[in-house]
Structure formats: structure tokens, C-alpha cells
Amino acid sequence: DIDWNVTYRMGRPFVKRYREERELAMVLAIDISASSDFGSVQKTKRQFAAEIAATLAISAARSSDKVALLLFSDQVELFLPPRKGRRHILRLIREMLHFEPKRRGTNIPAALAFLNRVLHRRSIIFLLTDFLHSFGPALSQDGVRRDTVQEIGLTNARHDLVCVHLHDPRESTLPAAGLLTIEDAETGELLEVDSSRGAVRDRFAATNAERLAELDRALRRAGVDTLRFSTAEDFAQTLQAFFETRRGRRRG
């Protein structure tokens, strides 16, 4: 824009140039509850989450963006505020892999409510979790019962929230291995099943397919972008395609 006051005083044109502030904070919110320690292939879901999150953090650092880390179970376990620098990124990766949580459960609404309190500027939040929990209201640390889908929608309205669903193939299919004792990692509840029976395996697969369909419907209602990654597959191409789609959508 022409600065008319300075132009008039100096007798020659002066122009103001505006540079858009593009610096954006990235927040990596990672579920480190007990279920994240499960892995039926070469890595656990927590190791897989760290791999994806490290890729995102390094990419943000190359763009000179700040990166924050939130590790949560059914409470906030660790929060490192947004910062830049190689040492900061290396610390984030170390905490992703080696931090020992105090609790075993999962409370996504409490984690998101915490971020909504401490983040004062709009940020892009990647929520990495296996979504193996109830979508009903959960009790937060401030004693308020919060609904998961509502909290996801609220967070997405304040920030740019991307849900990254981490899925192990064994969560959808049961092997024909005879009598099995299945344990809920977060509650310790045990269940015995006869996996040699085809009807049992079919019911197990159908129940999990229904769970995934319900999850997809809930996240669509919340209006958030969602990625689903299997621990048995490579995530790089899918992640790259996701960002290319988002860039195209913004240009459009």
C-alpha cells in the first residue's frame, strides 16, 4: 500500500509492504496409555506413533515452525511447550520413546481440554491414538464430564485438529490358535475365547468392523481430518498425499 503521509512529506512515493506471519505451532498429542504398548507385527503402536510424530516434527522444524509435545493417558503426563531447534526436536523424540506414564487409562477429552487452556494461538494439533475407548463422557481432571466427539469438535474450531488413528491388524482379525486369554491392557479385564471356532473369529471381526465404522461416523460429525495408519504398513506416502490434498483444498 502507498503510505500517503510519508509520500506527501518526502515528495516521492513510499510503499508499505505487509508480510504475512506464517509461523505456526505444531502440537503432537500422543496417547501413551497401556494399549499403546501392544504390537503384533514389528513395532508397538507407541513406537509407530513416535515414528510418525518424529517425521511431522522434523518436517515442521525444516519450515522453522515451533513444535510442542503432549503425552497423555487418562491424565496429562507431560507437556513441552512449542519451541524451535534441533535439541528441542531430539528431546521430543526421546520423550516419545522412553517416557514412563504413571497411569494406564485413556482420556482424550481431558487432553484436548488441557490444550485448549494452554494454547493461546491457533495451532495445528495432531492427535495420535488408537481410539480404543468409549466415546461417551469422560471425567476430566477438573471434575467435569466431557464428551469425546464434542471436545474434538471444539478443539477443531479453535485450532486445526488432525486425528491420526493408529491401528494394529490383530485388533480386527483373530488367529485360529485355539483357546486364548485376551486382556484389556488398560483395565486388566480378562476374556477367554475359543479362536478355533470360525463363528468366534467372524464375530470378533464383525465387532471391530462395526467399531471402526462408528469411529468414522463420529469423526465425520466432528468435522475433523482423519488419517488411519496400520502398524503393518508404511505411512510416508499416505501422509504425503494427505498434505498435498490439504494444500490443494486451500488453493481451491
C-alpha positions as CSV (number, residue, x, y, z in Angstrom):
1,D,0.0,0.0,0.0
2,I,1.2,3.6,-0.7
3,D,1.9,5.4,2.6
4,W,0.3,8.7,1.6
5,N,1.5,10.7,4.7
6,V,5.2,9.9,4.2
7,T,4.8,10.3,0.4
8,Y,3.4,13.8,0.9
9,R,6.2,14.8,3.4
10,M,9.1,13.4,1.3
11,G,7.8,14.4,-2.1
12,R,8.3,10.9,-3.6
13,P,6.3,7.7,-3.3
14,F,6.7,5.4,-0.3
15,V,5.2,2.0,-0.2
16,K,4.2,-0.2,2.8
17,R,4.9,-3.9,2.4
18,Y,3.0,-6.4,4.5
19,R,4.5,-9.8,5.2
20,E,2.1,-12.5,6.3
21,E,3.2,-14.2,9.5
22,R,3.2,-17.9,8.6
23,E,4.9,-19.3,11.6
24,L,2.6,-22.0,13.0
25,A,3.0,-24.1,16.1
26,M,2.6,-27.8,15.7
27,V,1.4,-29.8,18.7
28,L,1.9,-33.6,18.8
29,A,-0.6,-35.1,21.2
30,I,0.3,-38.7,21.7
31,D,-1.7,-41.4,23.6
32,I,0.7,-43.4,25.8
33,S,-1.9,-45.4,27.7
34,A,-1.3,-49.1,28.2
35,S,-3.0,-50.1,25.0
36,S,-0.3,-48.3,23.0
37,D,2.3,-50.9,24.1
38,F,0.5,-53.5,22.0
39,G,2.1,-54.6,18.7
40,S,1.5,-57.8,16.7
41,V,3.9,-57.0,13.9
42,Q,7.4,-55.5,14.2
43,K,6.6,-52.5,16.4
44,T,4.1,-51.4,19.1
45,K,1.6,-48.7,18.5
46,R,3.6,-46.3,20.7
47,Q,6.8,-46.9,18.6
48,F,4.7,-46.4,15.5
49,A,3.3,-43.2,16.9
50,A,6.8,-41.9,17.7
51,E,7.9,-42.7,14.1
52,I,5.0,-40.7,12.6
53,A,5.3,-37.8,15.1
54,A,9.1,-37.6,14.6
55,T,8.5,-37.3,10.9
56,L,6.0,-34.5,11.5
57,A,8.3,-32.7,13.9
58,I,11.3,-32.8,11.6
59,S,9.2,-31.5,8.8
60,A,7.9,-28.6,10.9
61,A,11.4,-27.8,12.1
62,R,12.6,-27.5,8.4
63,S,9.9,-24.9,7.9
64,S,11.0,-23.0,11.0
65,D,7.8,-23.8,12.8
66,K,7.7,-24.4,16.6
67,V,6.8,-27.9,17.8
68,A,5.1,-28.9,21.1
69,L,4.6,-32.3,22.7
70,L,1.7,-33.6,24.8
71,L,1.9,-37.2,26.2
72,F,-1.3,-38.3,27.9
73,S,-3.0,-41.3,29.4
74,D,-6.2,-40.7,31.4
75,Q,-4.3,-37.6,32.6
76,V,-1.7,-35.2,31.1
77,E,1.6,-37.0,31.7
78,L,4.0,-34.5,30.0
79,F,3.7,-31.2,28.1
80,L,6.6,-29.5,26.4
81,P,5.6,-26.0,25.1
82,P,6.2,-25.0,21.4
83,R,9.9,-24.3,20.6
84,K,12.3,-24.5,17.8
85,G,15.7,-26.0,17.4
86,R,17.4,-29.3,16.8
87,R,18.0,-30.0,20.5
88,H,14.3,-29.5,21.2
89,I,13.2,-31.9,18.4
90,L,15.7,-34.5,19.7
91,R,14.2,-34.2,23.2
92,L,10.7,-34.6,21.9
93,I,11.7,-37.8,20.1
94,R,13.4,-39.1,23.3
95,E,10.3,-38.4,25.4
96,M,8.0,-40.1,22.8
97,L,10.0,-43.3,23.0
98,H,11.1,-43.5,26.7
99,F,8.8,-41.6,28.9
100,E,7.1,-43.8,31.5
101,P,3.5,-43.0,32.1
102,K,2.0,-43.0,35.6
103,R,-1.4,-44.2,34.6
104,R,-2.8,-46.9,32.2
105,G,-6.1,-45.5,31.0
106,T,-7.1,-43.1,28.2
107,N,-8.9,-39.7,28.5
108,I,-8.9,-37.9,25.2
109,P,-11.3,-35.1,26.2
110,A,-9.1,-34.2,29.2
111,A,-6.0,-34.0,27.0
112,L,-7.8,-31.7,24.4
113,A,-9.3,-29.6,27.1
114,F,-5.8,-29.1,28.5
115,L,-4.5,-27.9,25.1
116,N,-7.4,-25.5,24.7
117,R,-6.4,-23.9,28.0
118,V,-2.6,-23.6,27.4
119,L,-2.5,-22.8,23.7
120,H,-3.3,-19.1,23.2
121,R,-2.6,-19.0,19.5
122,R,-4.2,-21.1,16.7
123,S,-2.1,-24.2,16.2
124,I,-2.1,-27.4,14.2
125,I,-2.7,-30.4,16.5
126,F,-2.0,-34.0,15.6
127,L,-3.9,-36.4,17.9
128,L,-2.2,-39.8,17.7
129,T,-4.3,-42.5,19.4
130,D,-5.7,-46.0,18.8
131,F,-9.2,-44.8,19.8
132,L,-9.7,-47.9,21.9
133,H,-12.0,-46.3,24.4
134,S,-15.6,-45.3,24.9
135,F,-16.9,-42.2,23.1
136,G,-19.2,-41.4,26.0
137,P,-18.5,-38.6,28.5
138,A,-15.2,-39.0,30.4
139,L,-14.3,-37.4,33.7
140,S,-11.6,-34.8,33.4
141,Q,-9.1,-33.6,36.0
142,D,-11.2,-30.6,36.8
143,G,-14.1,-32.8,37.7
144,V,-16.2,-32.0,34.5
145,R,-17.6,-34.8,32.4
146,R,-16.6,-34.2,28.7
147,D,-17.8,-35.9,25.6
148,T,-15.0,-37.1,23.3
149,V,-16.7,-36.1,20.0
150,Q,-17.8,-32.7,21.4
151,E,-14.3,-32.0,22.7
152,I,-12.8,-33.0,19.3
153,G,-15.2,-30.6,17.5
154,L,-14.5,-27.8,20.0
155,T,-10.7,-28.2,19.6
156,N,-11.0,-28.3,15.8
157,A,-13.0,-25.0,15.9
158,R,-10.2,-23.3,17.9
159,H,-7.3,-24.9,16.2
160,D,-6.6,-27.2,13.2
161,L,-7.0,-30.7,14.6
162,V,-6.0,-33.8,12.7
163,C,-6.9,-37.2,14.1
164,V,-4.3,-39.9,13.4
165,H,-5.8,-43.3,14.2
166,L,-3.2,-46.0,14.9
167,H,-4.5,-49.5,14.2
168,D,-2.9,-52.9,14.7
169,P,-4.1,-55.6,12.3
170,R,-4.6,-58.0,15.2
171,E,-7.3,-55.7,16.5
172,S,-9.5,-56.7,13.5
173,T,-8.7,-60.3,13.0
174,L,-8.3,-63.2,15.4
175,P,-5.9,-66.1,14.5
176,A,-7.1,-69.7,14.7
177,A,-5.0,-70.5,17.7
178,G,-7.3,-72.5,20.0
179,L,-8.2,-71.2,23.4
180,L,-6.9,-67.7,24.0
181,T,-7.0,-65.4,27.0
182,I,-7.4,-61.8,25.9
183,E,-6.5,-59.0,28.3
184,D,-7.7,-55.4,28.3
185,A,-4.3,-53.6,28.8
186,E,-5.9,-50.6,30.4
187,T,-8.4,-52.3,32.8
188,G,-6.8,-55.7,33.3
189,E,-10.1,-57.4,32.4
190,L,-9.5,-61.0,31.1
191,L,-11.7,-62.8,28.5
192,E,-11.3,-66.4,27.3
193,V,-12.2,-67.2,23.7
194,D,-12.0,-70.3,21.5
195,S,-10.4,-68.9,18.4
196,S,-10.5,-72.3,16.7
197,R,-14.2,-71.7,16.1
198,G,-14.9,-69.8,12.8
199,A,-18.1,-68.2,14.3
200,V,-16.0,-66.7,17.1
201,R,-13.4,-65.3,14.7
202,D,-16.2,-63.9,12.4
203,R,-17.9,-62.3,15.4
204,F,-14.6,-60.7,16.5
205,A,-14.0,-59.3,13.0
206,A,-17.6,-58.0,12.7
207,T,-17.5,-56.3,16.1
208,N,-14.3,-54.5,15.3
209,A,-15.5,-53.5,11.8
210,E,-18.6,-52.0,13.5
211,R,-16.4,-50.2,15.9
212,L,-14.3,-48.7,13.1
213,A,-17.4,-47.6,11.2
214,E,-18.8,-46.0,14.3
215,L,-15.5,-44.2,14.9
216,D,-15.5,-42.9,11.3
217,R,-19.1,-41.6,11.6
218,A,-18.2,-39.8,14.9
219,L,-15.1,-38.1,13.5
220,R,-17.1,-37.1,10.4
221,R,-19.7,-35.5,12.7
222,A,-16.9,-33.6,14.5
223,G,-15.7,-32.3,11.1
224,V,-12.0,-33.2,11.5
225,D,-9.5,-34.5,9.0
226,T,-8.6,-38.1,9.9
227,L,-5.8,-40.5,8.9
228,R,-5.8,-44.2,9.7
229,F,-2.4,-46.0,9.7
230,S,-1.8,-49.7,10.2
231,T,1.3,-50.7,12.1
232,A,1.9,-53.3,9.3
233,E,2.1,-50.7,6.5
234,D,4.3,-47.8,5.6
235,F,2.8,-44.4,6.4
236,A,5.0,-42.0,4.4
237,Q,3.1,-42.0,1.1
238,T,-0.2,-41.7,2.7
239,L,1.0,-38.8,4.9
240,Q,2.5,-37.0,1.8
241,A,-0.8,-37.5,-0.1
242,F,-2.8,-36.1,2.8
243,F,-0.8,-32.9,2.9
244,E,-0.9,-32.5,-0.9
245,T,-4.7,-32.8,-0.7
246,R,-4.9,-30.2,2.1
247,R,-2.7,-27.8,0.1
248,G,-5.0,-28.3,-3.0
249,R,-8.1,-27.7,-0.9
250,R,-6.7,-24.4,0.5
251,R,-5.8,-23.2,-3.0
252,G,-9.3,-24.1,-4.2
